[in-house]
Amino acid sequence: MGVLLDFAAPLCVLSALAEVALSQSTATAPGQPLQTGPVGQFQIVGESLVSAQQLFLGTEDKVYIVDKVENNPGQVNGHPAWAVEYGVAANNAKPLDIVTNSFCAGGNVMGDGTWLNVGGNPSPLSQTGGAPYDDPDGRQSLRLLNPCDDNSCTWRVFGDMTTQRWYPSVETLEDGSLIILGGCKNGGYVNDAGQDNPTYEFFPSKGDPIPSQILQTTLPTNLYPLTQTGIPPSLITTLTEETPLDPIPDAVRTYPASAGTIMLPLTPANNWSATVLFCDGCPTWNIAANPTSTSCGSYTQDDPLPEGRSMANFIFLPDGRVLCTAGYGNDTWAIGQSYADKPVLQPIIYDPSAPKGSRWSSQGLSPSTVPRMYHSAATLLPDGAGITYPTEYRVEKFYPSYYNERRPEPHGILKQLSYGGPYFDISLDSQDLFGNVQNVQSAKVIVIRTGFSTHSMNMGQRYVELQSSYTGYENNTAILHVNQLPPNPAVLVPGPALMFVVVNGIPSVGVQVMVGSGKVEQQTCRLIR
């Protein structure tokens, strides 16, 4: 079951002053990755100190990990930690105090770059706020973090929501604020009417929670509803005004029979039109008896997965392909109530540009040695690798086919992108074009929001290609003339993102940029010049 939530507020303030653009300051040109890696393989690179139930990329070097309260080896303020800041370059972890119990919380990033972690779980009454964990009830908590590279940032509890939410979904909206959807009040393996929270609300607050019919009628499988910000502005959720969508084929695909889901790349070639891919999950709600699903449909059947899989992570690669990793794939979805015993260790890659019938491939890819199933998370890194975490402590990087190639080092990447406005130039030298100016014809400028990863979802993940043209020169150099984002914040909502320049399928190292004004506010849209 799916629904559109329609928000009537205008997308942005229109401006005819194309010349008055956001700051045109440019970022330092990216260099090469700091190391090489075994292409097509996973490599264990570090220890996370806490289990990575939730994670997100906060800066170009820092991944922030959030766990449930448990006796992790990391310690902070005299008690076990359930959050860390993980340094990608050094592969080290610094424990952080996230204060309240963040078990199965939701999260996303606002238009000003502040990350919200929301909801969670109660603690045993005998321990709430006391030893040995010092973990107050987290079900109503709003936890904020401003990422940093100097090891000084900390989580702070902003306050409480008016209601309790465990397993909520969170999406960033066109003004950079957040919508918080669903969840339950007390927890358990699945939801029920006695504890359902069939409402949504906003952060910063826009008033009392709003009832949602779709979250009332989709019990018991409406936890962590699968959501995407739609184009034009709306919220697509497979779970102001709700417009039901046709029933999704081969459901159930929501938690705990979690499907991999991702909005496919938005490009000039498809006029930035949205297509959402749903793969795997469980065909019906009979936990112990039904096989995991091989179906892969976006309401039009796509290529099936090579094997049945549940709880798979989908993350974008800068070249437009999708890495599918982790998950469970036995003949039955689960044994008893959740005792999965057959991890899927083999990664596969989905190529949306390949002919139908050949979009999935594991050629040249080696399996992981670490089972990653329930609670596993993954994200793209600026160097184009994927980083994956299990419900234990070994951190793995996955090295795609391009990883050890010489990377483009483009000059002229803007630190901040606007919605419409003047174009900007990116220069590529002969090495960036691999000695042949004809390669500029393949060059693309890509912006990726990596999202908030938990339970096989990356909330807010998106891939957008900017419109560009080029001028090539006889000395095998070239200039890319790059348009700003389309004048529509629904294409890519405000906030931090990674920008890549991809030549012949080989990406530069990503540069973190700010999309929009850098504030939580109605964005300004400008004429494209």
C-alpha positions as CSV (number, residue, x, y, z in Angstrom):
1,M,0.0,0.0,0.0
2,G,1.3,3.5,-0.9
3,V,0.2,7.0,-0.5
4,L,1.1,10.6,-1.6
5,L,1.2,13.2,1.1
6,D,0.6,16.6,-0.7
7,F,2.0,19.7,0.9
8,A,0.4,22.9,-0.5
9,A,3.1,25.4,0.4
10,P,5.0,26.8,-2.6
11,L,8.4,25.2,-3.4
12,C,10.4,28.3,-3.5
13,V,10.4,32.1,-3.9
14,L,10.9,32.9,-7.6
15,S,13.5,35.5,-8.5
16,A,14.2,37.0,-11.8
17,L,17.6,38.3,-10.6
18,A,19.8,35.5,-12.1
19,E,22.9,37.6,-11.6
20,V,22.4,37.7,-7.8
21,A,23.6,34.1,-7.2
22,L,24.7,32.4,-4.1
23,S,28.4,32.7,-3.3
24,Q,30.5,31.6,-6.2
25,S,33.4,30.5,-4.0
26,T,35.0,27.3,-5.2
27,A,36.3,24.3,-3.3
28,T,39.8,23.0,-3.3
29,A,40.2,20.6,-6.2
30,P,39.9,17.0,-5.1
31,G,43.0,14.8,-5.3
32,Q,43.5,11.1,-5.3
33,P,42.2,8.5,-2.7
34,L,44.5,8.1,0.2
35,Q,45.1,4.4,-0.6
36,T,44.4,1.7,-3.1
37,G,42.2,-1.3,-2.4
38,P,41.3,-4.7,-3.6
39,V,38.9,-4.0,-6.5
40,G,35.6,-5.8,-6.3
41,Q,36.2,-6.9,-2.8
42,F,35.5,-6.1,0.8
43,Q,38.3,-5.2,3.2
44,I,38.1,-5.0,7.0
45,V,39.6,-1.6,7.8
46,G,38.8,-0.9,11.5
47,E,36.7,-1.4,14.6
48,S,33.7,0.8,15.3
49,L,33.6,0.4,19.2
50,V,29.8,0.4,19.0
51,S,27.4,-1.6,16.8
52,A,26.4,0.4,13.8
53,Q,22.6,0.2,13.9
54,Q,22.4,3.7,12.3
55,L,25.0,5.8,10.5
56,F,25.5,8.8,8.3
57,L,28.4,10.6,6.5
58,G,28.7,13.9,8.4
59,T,31.8,15.4,6.7
60,E,34.2,14.2,4.0
61,D,36.1,12.3,6.7
62,K,33.6,11.6,9.5
63,V,31.0,8.9,9.7
64,Y,28.6,9.1,12.7
65,I,27.4,5.8,14.2
66,V,24.4,5.4,16.5
67,D,23.5,2.2,18.3
68,K,21.0,1.0,20.9
69,V,22.0,1.0,24.5
70,E,24.2,-2.1,25.2
71,N,27.5,-3.0,26.8
72,N,29.7,-1.9,23.9
73,P,33.5,-1.8,24.4
74,G,33.5,2.0,23.8
75,Q,33.1,4.0,27.0
76,V,32.1,7.6,27.5
77,N,31.3,9.6,30.6
78,G,31.7,6.6,32.8
79,H,29.2,4.3,31.0
80,P,29.2,2.2,27.8
81,A,28.8,4.3,24.6
82,W,26.2,3.8,22.0
83,A,27.4,6.4,19.5
84,V,30.8,7.2,17.9
85,E,32.4,9.5,15.5
86,Y,34.4,7.3,13.0
87,G,37.4,8.9,11.2
88,V,37.5,7.4,7.6
89,A,41.1,8.4,6.9
90,A,42.6,7.1,10.1
91,N,40.0,4.3,10.7
92,N,39.6,5.2,14.3
93,A,36.5,5.7,16.5
94,K,35.8,8.3,19.2
95,P,32.9,7.5,21.6
96,L,30.2,10.1,21.9
97,D,27.4,10.5,24.4
98,I,24.0,10.6,22.7
99,V,22.4,10.8,26.1
100,T,19.0,9.0,25.6
101,N,18.2,5.5,24.3
102,S,18.4,5.7,20.5
103,F,17.4,2.1,19.8
104,C,15.8,2.0,16.3
105,A,15.5,5.7,15.9
106,G,15.1,7.6,12.7
107,G,17.2,10.4,11.3
108,N,18.0,12.8,8.5
109,V,19.8,16.1,7.8
110,M,18.2,19.6,7.7
111,G,18.8,22.3,5.2
112,D,21.4,24.0,7.5
113,G,23.5,20.8,7.8
114,T,22.3,19.8,11.3
115,W,21.5,16.1,11.7
116,L,18.5,15.0,13.7
117,N,18.2,11.6,15.4
118,V,14.7,11.1,16.6
119,G,12.8,8.7,18.8
120,G,14.0,5.4,20.3
121,N,13.2,3.0,23.1
122,P,12.5,3.1,26.8
123,S,14.9,1.6,29.3
124,P,14.1,-0.9,32.0
125,L,12.3,1.0,34.7
126,S,15.0,0.1,37.3
127,Q,17.7,1.7,35.1
128,T,16.0,4.7,33.4
129,G,18.6,7.5,33.7
130,G,20.7,5.5,36.1
131,A,23.6,3.1,36.3
132,P,25.0,1.1,34.6
133,Y,24.1,2.8,31.3
134,D,22.7,6.3,32.2
135,D,20.1,5.9,29.4
136,P,16.9,7.9,29.8
137,D,13.8,7.0,27.8
138,G,14.5,8.0,24.2
139,R,11.0,7.5,22.6
140,Q,10.3,11.2,22.5
141,S,13.8,12.5,22.1
142,L,15.1,15.0,19.5
143,R,18.9,14.7,19.3
144,L,20.9,17.1,17.2
145,L,24.5,17.0,15.9
146,N,26.5,19.5,13.8
147,P,29.3,17.4,12.3
148,C,32.9,18.6,12.5
149,D,36.4,17.6,11.6
150,D,38.2,18.8,14.8
151,N,36.7,16.2,17.2
152,S,34.8,18.9,19.1
153,C,31.2,18.1,18.2
154,T,28.8,16.5,20.5
155,W,25.2,15.2,20.5
156,R,22.7,17.4,22.3
157,V,19.1,16.6,23.3
158,F,17.0,19.5,21.9
159,G,13.9,18.4,23.7
160,D,11.0,16.0,23.3
161,M,8.3,15.4,20.7
162,T,4.7,15.4,21.9
163,T,4.4,11.7,21.2
164,Q,6.5,8.6,21.4
165,R,8.1,7.1,18.3
166,W,10.0,3.9,17.8
167,Y,10.9,2.9,14.2
168,P,9.9,6.3,12.7
169,S,11.0,7.4,9.2
170,V,12.3,10.9,8.5
171,E,12.6,12.8,5.3
172,T,13.9,16.3,4.5
173,L,11.4,18.6,2.8
174,E,11.9,21.4,0.2
175,D,12.4,24.1,2.8
176,G,15.1,22.0,4.6
177,S,12.8,21.1,7.5
178,L,12.0,17.5,8.4
179,I,8.9,15.3,8.4
180,I,8.8,12.5,11.0
181,L,6.4,9.7,10.1
182,G,4.9,6.8,12.1
183,G,6.5,4.5,14.6
184,C,5.1,2.8,17.6
185,K,5.1,3.6,21.3
186,N,6.4,0.6,23.1
187,G,8.2,-1.7,20.6
188,G,8.0,-5.3,19.8
189,Y,8.7,-7.4,16.7
190,V,5.8,-5.8,14.7
191,N,3.3,-3.0,15.4
192,D,-0.3,-3.3,16.7
193,A,-3.3,-1.1,17.2
194,G,-2.6,-0.7,20.9
195,Q,0.7,1.1,20.4
196,D,0.6,2.4,16.8
197,N,1.4,6.1,16.3
198,P,-0.3,6.7,13.0
199,T,0.7,10.4,12.7
200,Y,3.3,12.6,11.3
201,E,4.8,15.8,12.5
202,F,7.6,18.3,11.6
203,F,10.9,19.5,12.9
204,P,11.2,22.3,13.6
205,S,7.7,21.9,14.9
206,K,4.7,23.1,12.9
207,G,2.1,22.2,15.4
208,D,0.5,19.0,16.7
209,P,1.0,15.6,15.0
210,I,-1.3,15.1,12.1
211,P,-3.3,11.8,11.7
212,S,-2.5,9.6,8.7
213,Q,-5.0,7.1,7.4
214,I,-2.3,5.1,5.6
215,L,-0.5,4.5,8.9
216,Q,-3.7,3.3,10.5
217,T,-4.7,0.8,7.7
218,T,-1.3,-0.9,7.1
219,L,-0.9,-2.7,10.5
220,P,1.0,-4.7,11.4
221,T,3.7,-3.8,8.9
222,N,4.0,0.0,9.0
223,L,7.2,0.5,11.0
224,Y,10.0,2.4,9.2
225,P,7.6,3.3,6.3
226,L,9.6,3.5,3.0
227,T,9.5,7.1,1.9
228,Q,10.8,9.4,-0.9
229,T,10.3,13.1,-1.4
230,G,8.4,13.2,-4.7
231,I,8.7,15.4,-7.8
232,P,6.5,17.5,-7.9
233,P,6.5,18.2,-4.2
234,S,4.9,15.4,-2.3
235,L,5.9,12.5,-0.1
236,I,5.8,9.0,-1.6
237,T,5.4,6.5,1.2
238,T,4.7,2.8,1.0
239,L,2.8,2.7,3.8
240,T,-2.1,17.8,4.7
241,E,-3.8,15.3,1.9
242,E,-3.2,11.7,1.2
243,T,-3.7,10.2,-2.2
244,P,-3.5,6.3,-2.2
245,L,-1.3,4.7,-4.8
246,D,-2.0,1.3,-6.3
247,P,-1.0,-1.7,-4.1
248,I,2.6,-2.4,-4.5
249,P,3.3,-5.9,-6.0
250,D,4.8,-8.7,-4.0
251,A,4.5,-6.9,-0.6
252,V,5.5,-7.0,2.2
253,R,8.5,-4.7,1.7
254,T,8.5,-2.7,4.9
255,Y,10.3,-3.6,8.2
256,P,10.8,-6.2,9.4
257,A,10.5,-7.9,5.9
258,S,12.7,-5.1,4.7
259,A,13.1,-4.5,0.9
260,G,16.0,-2.6,-0.7
261,T,14.6,0.6,-2.1
262,I,16.1,3.6,-3.9
263,M,15.0,6.4,-6.2
264,L,16.9,5.9,-9.5
265,P,19.2,8.6,-10.8
266,L,17.5,11.9,-11.7
267,T,19.2,13.1,-14.9
268,P,18.7,15.6,-17.7
269,A,18.0,12.7,-20.0
270,N,15.0,11.6,-18.0
271,N,14.0,15.3,-17.2
272,W,14.7,14.6,-13.5
273,S,11.7,12.2,-13.4
274,A,11.4,10.0,-10.4
275,T,11.4,6.2,-10.6
276,V,11.6,4.3,-7.3
277,L,13.0,0.8,-7.3
278,F,11.8,-1.8,-4.7
279,C,13.6,-5.1,-4.6
280,D,13.4,-8.2,-2.3
281,G,11.4,-8.3,0.9
282,C,8.7,-10.9,1.7
283,P,5.7,-11.8,-0.6
284,T,3.1,-12.0,2.2
285,W,3.0,-11.6,6.0
286,N,3.6,-15.2,7.1
287,I,6.9,-14.9,8.7
288,A,8.0,-18.4,9.1
289,A,6.7,-20.0,5.9
290,N,7.2,-17.7,2.9
291,P,10.4,-17.5,0.8
292,T,12.3,-14.3,0.5
293,S,11.5,-12.5,-2.6
294,T,13.4,-12.2,-5.9
295,S,11.0,-9.7,-7.4
296,C,12.3,-6.3,-8.3
297,G,9.6,-3.9,-9.4
298,S,8.8,-0.2,-9.5
299,Y,5.2,-1.0,-10.4
300,T,6.7,-2.2,-13.7
301,Q,8.5,-5.5,-13.3
302,D,12.3,-5.1,-13.6
303,D,15.0,-7.7,-13.7
304,P,14.7,-10.1,-10.7
305,L,17.4,-10.4,-8.2
306,P,19.8,-13.4,-8.7
307,E,18.6,-14.8,-5.4
308,G,15.9,-14.1,-2.8
309,R,17.1,-11.5,-0.3
310,S,15.7,-9.5,2.6
311,M,17.3,-6.6,4.4
312,A,19.6,-5.6,1.6
313,N,21.3,-2.2,1.5
314,F,21.2,-0.1,-1.7
315,I,23.7,2.7,-2.0
316,F,24.6,4.8,-5.1
317,L,28.0,4.7,-6.7
318,P,29.0,8.0,-8.4
319,D,28.9,6.3,-11.9
320,G,25.1,5.8,-11.5
321,R,25.2,2.2,-10.6
322,V,23.7,0.9,-7.4
323,L,25.6,-1.4,-5.0
324,C,23.4,-4.0,-3.2
325,T,25.1,-5.5,-0.2
326,A,24.2,-7.4,3.0
327,G,20.9,-9.2,3.7
328,Y,19.4,-12.6,4.5
329,G,18.4,-15.2,1.9
330,N,17.2,-18.5,3.2
331,D,14.3,-20.4,1.7
332,T,12.2,-19.0,4.5
333,W,12.1,-15.4,5.5
334,A,12.9,-16.3,9.1
335,I,13.0,-19.3,11.4
336,G,10.6,-18.9,14.4
337,Q,10.4,-15.1,14.8
338,S,13.7,-13.7,13.6
339,Y,16.5,-16.2,13.8
340,A,17.9,-15.8,10.3
341,D,20.7,-18.3,9.7
342,K,21.7,-17.7,6.0
343,P,23.4,-14.4,5.3
344,V,23.8,-13.3,1.7
345,L,27.5,-12.4,1.5
346,Q,27.7,-11.8,-2.2
347,P,27.4,-8.2,-3.3
348,I,25.7,-7.4,-6.6
349,I,25.4,-4.2,-8.7
350,Y,22.4,-2.9,-10.5
351,D,23.0,-0.8,-13.6
352,P,19.8,1.2,-14.5
353,S,21.4,2.1,-17.9
354,A,21.9,-1.6,-18.9
355,P,19.5,-3.4,-21.2
356,K,16.6,-5.1,-19.5
357,G,17.7,-8.6,-18.6
358,S,21.3,-7.7,-17.8
359,R,20.9,-5.0,-15.1
360,W,22.1,-7.1,-12.2
361,S,25.7,-8.4,-12.1
362,S,28.1,-9.9,-9.6
363,Q,30.9,-10.4,-12.2
364,G,34.3,-9.5,-10.7
365,L,32.8,-9.2,-7.2
366,S,33.9,-11.2,-4.2
367,P,31.8,-12.0,-1.2
368,S,32.2,-10.5,2.2
369,T,33.3,-12.6,5.1
370,V,31.1,-10.8,7.7
371,P,27.4,-11.5,7.9
372,R,25.4,-8.3,7.8
373,M,21.7,-8.7,8.3
374,Y,19.4,-7.2,10.9
375,H,20.3,-3.6,11.8
376,S,23.1,-3.5,9.2
377,A,23.9,-0.1,7.5
378,A,26.0,1.2,4.7
379,T,26.9,4.5,3.0
380,L,28.9,5.9,0.1
381,L,32.2,7.6,1.0
382,P,33.8,10.6,-0.9
383,D,36.5,8.3,-2.4
384,G,33.8,6.3,-4.2
385,A,34.1,3.3,-1.9
386,G,31.1,1.9,0.1
387,I,31.5,1.4,3.8
388,T,29.4,-1.2,5.6
389,Y,28.8,-2.0,9.2
390,P,27.3,-5.0,10.9
391,T,25.7,-5.5,14.2
392,E,29.1,-6.1,15.6
393,Y,32.3,-4.0,15.3
394,R,34.3,-4.9,12.2
395,V,34.2,-2.0,9.6
396,E,34.4,-3.0,5.9
397,K,35.1,-1.0,2.8
398,F,34.0,-2.2,-0.6
399,Y,36.1,-1.1,-3.6
400,P,34.2,-0.7,-6.9
401,S,35.8,-1.4,-10.3
402,Y,37.0,2.2,-10.7
403,Y,38.7,2.5,-7.3
404,N,42.4,2.2,-8.2
405,E,42.1,4.2,-11.5
406,R,43.7,7.7,-11.7
407,R,40.8,10.0,-10.7
408,P,39.9,13.3,-12.4
409,E,41.0,16.4,-10.3
410,P,38.5,19.0,-11.5
411,H,38.9,22.7,-10.7
412,G,36.0,25.0,-10.1
413,I,33.5,22.9,-8.0
414,L,31.3,25.4,-6.2
415,K,31.0,25.2,-2.4
416,Q,27.3,26.0,-2.7
417,L,24.7,25.2,-5.3
418,S,21.5,27.2,-6.0
419,Y,18.1,26.4,-7.5
420,G,18.6,27.9,-11.0
421,G,20.9,30.9,-11.5
422,P,24.2,31.4,-13.4
423,Y,26.1,28.4,-14.7
424,F,29.6,27.8,-13.5
425,D,32.7,26.3,-15.2
426,I,34.7,23.3,-14.2
427,S,38.1,22.8,-15.8
428,L,39.6,19.4,-16.7
429,D,43.2,19.0,-17.7
430,S,44.7,16.3,-20.1
431,Q,45.2,13.8,-17.2
432,D,41.6,14.3,-16.1
433,L,40.6,13.4,-19.7
434,F,43.0,10.5,-19.9
435,G,45.0,12.2,-22.7
436,N,42.1,12.4,-25.1
437,V,39.8,15.5,-25.3
438,Q,37.1,13.3,-26.8
439,N,36.5,11.9,-23.4
440,V,34.9,15.1,-22.3
441,Q,31.8,13.9,-24.1
442,S,31.3,11.3,-21.4
443,A,31.9,13.8,-18.5
444,K,29.1,14.2,-16.0
445,V,28.7,16.3,-12.9
446,I,26.9,14.4,-10.1
447,V,25.5,15.4,-6.8
448,I,24.6,12.7,-4.2
449,R,22.9,12.9,-0.9
450,T,24.1,9.8,0.9
451,G,21.3,9.7,3.5
452,F,20.7,8.3,7.0
453,S,21.2,4.5,6.9
454,T,19.5,2.0,9.2
455,H,17.6,-1.3,8.8
456,S,18.5,-1.6,5.0
457,M,17.2,2.0,4.3
458,N,19.1,5.1,3.5
459,M,16.6,7.8,4.3
460,G,17.0,10.8,2.0
461,Q,19.5,9.2,-0.4
462,R,19.4,10.8,-3.9
463,Y,21.4,11.0,-7.1
464,V,21.1,14.0,-9.4
465,E,23.1,14.8,-12.6
466,L,23.5,18.5,-13.4
467,Q,22.9,19.7,-17.0
468,S,26.3,20.5,-18.6
469,S,27.9,21.3,-21.9
470,Y,31.6,21.6,-22.8
471,T,34.3,23.3,-24.7
472,G,37.3,21.1,-25.8
473,Y,40.8,22.2,-26.8
474,E,43.5,20.8,-29.0
475,N,45.8,20.4,-26.0
476,N,43.4,17.8,-24.6
477,T,42.0,20.0,-21.9
478,A,38.3,21.0,-21.6
479,I,35.9,23.2,-19.7
480,L,32.5,21.9,-18.5
481,H,29.8,24.6,-18.4
482,V,27.5,23.4,-15.6
483,N,24.0,24.5,-14.9
484,Q,22.9,24.9,-11.3
485,L,20.2,22.6,-10.0
486,P,16.8,22.8,-11.6
487,P,14.7,25.6,-10.0
488,N,12.8,23.0,-8.0
489,P,14.0,22.0,-4.5
490,A,12.0,18.8,-4.7
491,V,14.6,17.5,-7.2
492,L,17.3,17.7,-4.5
493,V,16.3,19.1,-1.1
494,P,18.5,21.6,0.7
495,G,21.4,20.5,2.8
496,P,24.9,18.9,2.5
497,A,25.7,16.6,-0.4
498,L,28.7,15.2,-2.3
499,M,29.7,16.5,-5.8
500,F,31.6,14.3,-8.2
501,V,32.9,14.8,-11.7
502,V,32.7,11.5,-13.6
503,V,34.8,10.9,-16.8
504,N,34.5,7.6,-18.7
505,G,32.8,6.1,-15.7
506,I,35.7,7.1,-13.3
507,P,34.7,9.5,-10.6
508,S,36.7,12.2,-9.0
509,V,36.9,12.1,-5.2
510,G,33.7,13.7,-3.9
511,V,33.6,17.2,-2.5
512,Q,31.0,18.1,0.2
513,V,28.9,21.0,-1.0
514,M,25.9,22.9,0.4
515,V,22.7,22.7,-1.6
516,G,20.5,25.7,-1.3
517,S,20.8,28.6,1.1
518,G,22.3,26.7,4.0
519,K,19.2,27.6,6.1
520,V,15.9,26.0,7.0
521,E,13.7,28.3,5.1
522,Q,11.7,28.6,1.9
523,Q,14.4,28.5,-0.9
524,T,14.9,31.0,-3.7
525,C,14.6,29.7,-7.3
526,R,16.3,31.7,-10.0
527,L,16.2,31.8,-13.8
528,I,18.6,29.4,-15.4
529,R,21.3,31.4,-17.3
